[in-house]
Amino acid sequence: MADKTLTRMDLSEAVFREVGLSRNESAQLVESVLAHMSDALVKGESVKISSFGTFSVREKAARVGRNPKTGEEVPIHPRRVLTFRPSHLMKDRVAAGNKG
């Protein structure tokens, strides 16, 4: 498995090279897209990117958990969690990358 991580800077650099905006404009564009996505998720909306996948917020109910070390029951409070479901195209593309 590769230990390279794609960062905001990498995305900005790709926009700079492929679209032709200035480096500053490219960084602002990436920040704007990420801000729009974040704002939608905070409001509880899903973010669907065709051929990539869907980000959504899920409400998890309160439940009783258990400390595995002591066996003590611990209450787990209700919370919102972010989930990502990749599209079939993305799944296929990743699977094909594993083969070669």
PENOR-V103099 format. One record per pair of residues at least 24 apart in sequence whose C-alpha atoms are under 10 Angstrom apart, sorted by the first residue. I is the first residue (numbers start at 1). GAP is how many residues later the second one is. D is the distance in Angstrom with one decimal. If there is no record, write none. Layout:
BEGIN
I;GAP;D + I;GAP;D
END
This chain:
BEGIN
1;97;9.1 + 8;26;9.3 + 41;41;8.1 + 42;38;9.7 + 42;40;9.7 + 44;36;9.3 + 44;38;9.8 + 46;36;9.9 + 46;37;9.7 + 46;38;9.8 + 47;37;9.4 + 48;36;9.7 + 48;37;9.4 + 48;38;9.7 + 48;39;9.4 + 49;37;9.4 + 49;38;8.8 + 50;36;9.8 + 50;37;7.7 + 50;39;9.3 + 50;40;9.8 + 51;35;8.3 + 51;36;5.8 + 51;37;7.6 + 51;38;5.7 + 51;39;6.4 + 51;40;9.7 + 52;33;8.8 + 52;34;6.0 + 52;35;5.3 + 52;36;8.3 + 52;37;7.1 + 52;38;5.5 + 52;39;8.8 + 52;41;10.0 + 53;31;6.9 + 53;32;5.5 + 53;33;4.0 + 53;34;4.5 + 53;35;8.2 + 53;36;8.8 + 53;37;7.3 + 53;38;9.3 + 54;29;8.2 + 54;30;5.6 + 54;31;5.2 + 54;32;6.3 + 54;33;7.4 + 55;27;7.0 + 55;28;5.7 + 55;29;4.5 + 55;30;6.5 + 55;31;8.6 + 56;25;8.4 + 56;26;5.8 + 56;27;5.3 + 56;28;6.4 + 56;29;8.3 + 57;24;5.6 + 57;25;4.6 + 57;26;6.1 + 57;27;8.9 + 58;24;6.3 + 58;25;7.0
END
